[in-house]
Amino acid sequence: MRFVDDRVRRAGVAAGSAVTAFAAAVVTVLVVTGADASAAPLDEPFVGGLSFTGPTSPSLSAIYWNPAALGLVRGTQVMVSGGVRLSTTTLTRASINHDSGAPGGTFAPGAATAHDVMQPAQWPIGPGAFLGVSSDLGGDRFTIGFATYMPYVQQIKFALSPAGTEPTRYQALQIDLRNLALVPALSIRFGNDFRVGISTGFLFSTGRLSFAEDTALDGVTKDCGGGAACGAENPQAAARYDVSSGNGLGDAKFSVTLGGGIYYRRQNVEIGLAYSSRPLGSSVPGVEVGGERTTVTAPPVNGGGLVTCPTGSTTRCVFGDLSYRLPDVWIGGVTWRRRPGLEVTLMARWIWFHLHDRIDVRLTGPTLEAAGVPEHVVLYRGFRDVWDVRGRISYWFHERVRLGAQLRVETSAVDPSAVNAAAVDGLSVEPMLLAEARLSRHLWLSAGYGLTLMGEVTVNPSVFDPTRATACAGSGNDLDACVARNAGQARPTAAGTYTRVVQDLGLTMTAKF
């Protein structure tokens, strides 16, 4: 007994030394990177909750991380997870020239702050939620599972101004893009320690996007009263778009994703690799949001007010439609069980965001042209691929309590010149504390907390150039002169400084039978 106690004590000392070294590395990185935060737009980094998840983890979250590892889930299990994300986004626009809209003048567009709470207590389940069930069918050869979660979501909401002078209005006033996945998965064991998994995701896309369009830049509105030119970012020439589908399953557009993975274990080392495809089967490249609840407000100089149907019409006749692309995702990881109770895990996600270069907004309605409202608007995104790399150390105490520390480092999805109110991102670092406990024979509870950190982003120059919109309108919409507008870059500049502070909290409950 003394020998066993001494061995456990030595393992605990080793674990403590490893965790100390890990914490020191975290502190060093934080000192270097600063103290503001961000996370890649649209990506949900904690599918399955802030817990001991990954491509080699015996958890129902494997349906997302690696369907092959679902075979490690023994018996019948039910998992419910919820995460809350608290974020504060702050921006200060650089001064511009009031005539051209280019940076460097004396007119200050101002500053804005968005406080957002992303929470799962909604139906259909909201961002951060995970519901799953699985069974090994009484053996170890086959394991089937089903889960629902949101792998892609973006929510941000800036305060509205009665005067229509919001500094963020031409990039974003409100964004709520949701993609709910319903995913069945199957894991099959070959030999002793090799497993293959497959999954099919049924994706339901809904959303709301609210922003303003400077019709003076588009050449639609040239006179803002008394024969005077409107100038740049004049709220009198701003049309308002609120393209919304509603968030019910009946409001969603449908597409499909395909996924697969492999898992292999040799002695005390486990390896997992998985792939999930971009959405397939949609009527547009990527996913579509049908804006059946769209409203459009005409520029004040054109009378303002909601754009309505022709006189005498009693049916709704103004509709919107959004389309954008989502990424392919590769996930890989290795777990090393150094000694009893002590685990070291390294994993990475490669997110092919470079496909998502724009949001395409199209409107239909017989009175839009008369109201001075453009019927086709492109919002530039210009995302690039993201690397999300994580390292985790955890230790079991008497097989009842597990404690861990994890460090996540993520590259930016947005070039510094393309950062704007709708996409605030940068190189980020997130330290996390994790815990798991067995409450009873059949019930387990996990919890986690993370704080994402990055440095302040200064945008100068900005990829958005309002003078290109003026040149396009002046050319009579010549294709060569309108390349930037067609790409969504001929919009009011987003030059300025940006910060975002994000805190993540998660709770997961698993019933095992």
Secondary structure, DSSP 8 states (H G I E B T S, - for coil): -HHHHHHHHHHHHHHHHHHHHHHHHHHHHHHHH-SB----TTB-TTTT-SSS-STT--STTHHHH-GGGGGG--SEEEEEEEEEEEEEEEEEE--B-TTT--BTSSB---EEEEEEEE---SSS--TT-EEEEEE-TTSSSEEEEEEEEEEEEEEEE----TTS--TTTTT-SEEEEEEEEEEEEEEEEETTTEEEEEEEEEEEEEEEEEEEEETTTTTS---SSTT----TT-GGGEEEEEEE--SSGGG-EEEEEEEEEEEEEETTEEEEEEEE---BS-SSSSEEEEETT-EEE--GGGT-SB----TT--S---EEEEEE----EEEEEEEEEEETTEEEEEEEEEE-GGG--EEEEEEE-TTTTTTT--SEEEEE-----EEEEEEEEEEEETTTEEEEEEEEEE--SS-GGG-BTTB---SEEEEEEEEEEE-SSSEEEEEEEEEEBB--EEE-S-S--HHHHHHHHHTTS-TTTTHHHHHT-SSS---EEEEEEEEEEEEEEEEE-
